[in-house]
Amino acid sequence: MSKLYLVPTPIGNLEDITLRALRILKEVNFILAEDTRSSRILLQHYQIQTPLVSHHKFNEHQSLRKVIERLRNGEMAALISDAGTPAISDPGFLLVRECIRENISIECLPGPVAFIPALVESGLPCDRFYFEGFLPVKKGRKTRMARMAQRDETTIVYESPYRIVRTLKELSEILGMERKASISREISKIFHETIRGTFLELIEWAKSKPLKGEFVIVIGGTKDEN
């Protein structure tokens, strides 16, 4: 019976994967991978020999119909991203939507996603939060930040090491230097760390050392300003 599984993969430590996820990766007919080179490291670690098919944001429109045809013909597939849960700031939405249109069964397994440990470690309220994801690089960037300035709930932003200082400075200009926030990086890896403070303090920290890895910025809401 055809089915698409969305399988979360470790965001750092290779042990952060479920037994069920490993079983499904072995049982499906093929695995759709965002980057076959990085995914092969995980699969080789667990001696999984299922064929890999490239499926990323630059080719997902072209590969979509081929994948759907294979699923309609009774095959089972697993979609994985480089790290974390597929479709969360990674490819997956288009394929899921098309499977729903074609009445192809889908199932997303529970598993790693970077913003959950960052949110919990931030010390900011976790009962209500808004996931912003990656901000636009140009058009709409300041507009999105202005909306963030009005939110009562905690906001979560993803950022790369190349724009982290710029983003912190821009956020501080719109939300205020004293707004409480945290930065988490290298989650579940050896150099995993979370830094907490005001935007002023976080900017000074980010400027003080060369930074690598993906960043999760957790920002307190208007009620957490004092």
N, C-alpha and C positions, 0 to 999 in steps of 0.2 A: 504493500500500500504506500503510495507516494506521500512524502512528508518533508517539510523543511524544519530543521531544528536550528534555533539561534543559540549558540553555545558560547558562554562567557569564558574567556581565557585569562590567565594570570596577568596582573598589571605590573608585577615585579618578580616576586619569589615563585618559581615554577611549581612549588607545592600547593599553591593557592588555586587548586582546581578540584572539582568534585569527582568521585568515583563514577557517578552516572555520566558526567561529561566525557570522561575517558572512554567509557563503554560505547557511547553513541558515536564518538569520533572513529572508533574502530568498526562499527557496524554499518555506517552509511556508505552509499556507493561512491560519493565524492564529497570533498570539502572545499567550500568557497573561501578563499583567504584574501585578506586585504594586501598582504605582502607575503608571497610564498617563501621568500628567503627567511624572514623572521619566524614565520609559522612553522617552517621545517625544523627549527631548533627545538621547539616544544614537542613536535610529533616524534622526532628522533629520540628525545629524552625519554618518552614513554613508549617507544618502539611501536608507533602507529604508522602503518604503511598505506593508509587510504590515499588515493590520488588527490592531488591538490589542483584547484582551478583558480586562476587569478580573477578576483572580483573586487574592484576598488572604485573610488569616486570618479576616476578618469575613464573607466571603461564600463561602468555598470549599466548605462543605457544600451550599449551595444551587446553586452553579454546577457541581458535580461531575458530576451526571447529564447535563447539557447537553453538557459537554465530552466525556464518554465516548460519547454518542450520535454526536457529530460524528466522533470517531475511529473508531467502529465503522462509520460510513458511508464510510470510506476517506480521510478527510482527515488531513493531517499538521499537528502543532502544536509550538510551542516554548514552554517555560515559562521565564520569566526572573524574577528578583527585582530589587529596587531596586539591589542591588550584591552581587557575589559569586556563589556557587553555590547554586542553588535547593535547598530542603529542609535546608540547614545554618542553623539558627536562623531560617528563613524558610519560607513555605508550600511544599508540594511532596510531603510524605510521603503524605498522603491520596490525592492523584491518582496517584502512582506505585503505591501499593498496589492501587488500584482497577483500574488498567491491567493489573497482573499478574493479578488475578482474572479479568479479561475477555480475557486472552491477547492484549492489545494490546502491540506491541513498544515498548520504551523504550530510550533511550540517553542517558547523561549524558556530556557533553563535559568534558574536563579544562580547568581554568581558574582564575581568581582565587578565593581564599578568604582572609579577613582574618587568620585565626590563624596561617597558615604563615609569612609574613614576620615577624610579631610574635614567634613562637617562635624563629625563627632569629636575629633581632636581639637577643633577650633575653640571650644568652650562657649560658643555662641548658641542661642536657642535652636533646637533641632525639631521642635514640634510643628513648625511651619517654615517652609523654605521655598525659594524660587530658583530653578536651575536655568541660568542664562547661557551656559555653554561658552563657546568661543565668540567674542565680540567681532563685528565686522572690522576689517583692517582700515577701510576708508568710509564709504557711504553708509550713513546711519549710525556710526559709532557713537558720536556725542549724544544723539537722540536716545539711544539705548541707555547710556550712562545717566542721562537726565531722568529717565523713568526709574532707574535704580535708586536714585536719591530720594524718591517719594515712598519707597516701599517700607512697610512696617516689619515684614518678615526678613529673615536671613537670605542673602543672595549668594549664589555660587557661580564663579567664572573660571573657565579654563584659559590658560595662556602658555605661550612658548617662551623659552629662555631669551629669545631674540627681542621680544617686546615687553618683557615683564616690568622693566623700570619705566618705560614709556607709559604702560597701562596704569601702573600705580600712581604716577604723577598726574595723569589725566583724571583718574578717579578721585584723587585728593582735591583737585581743582573744583570738581563738581559736587562731590559729597562732603568735602571738608577734611582738613588735615587730621582732625581729632576723631574721625569715624573709626570705630573699632573693626579690626579685621584680622585675618590670619593667612599665612601662606604655607601650603604643604607641597613637598616635592619628593621625588624618588620613593613614592609610597610602596611599602612592603619590600623595598630593596635595602642594601646594606647601609646606605647613607640617608635613609628615610628621616625626614625632620619636619616639624611644624613650628613656625615662628608666629608669635601672637603680639599684637600691639596696635597702635594707631597707624594710619597711613604714613604719617611723618616718620615713625620708627621703622616701618617696613621698607620705606624708600631708602633710608640710610643703610639698612641691612643689605638690601639688594644691590646697592652701589658699592658695597665694601668688598665684594668677592666675586670671582667668576662663577657663573651659575650654569648648571646643565639639567636636562630632564624636563618633563612637562610639569607645569605648576597648576595648583588649584587654589584660587583666591576665594576665601569665605568672608563675606562682608556683613556686618551687623546692620539691622534695620534701624529706622528712625528712633524706635523706642530704646535702642541700645546705645544711643549717642552719649549718654552721661554715665 
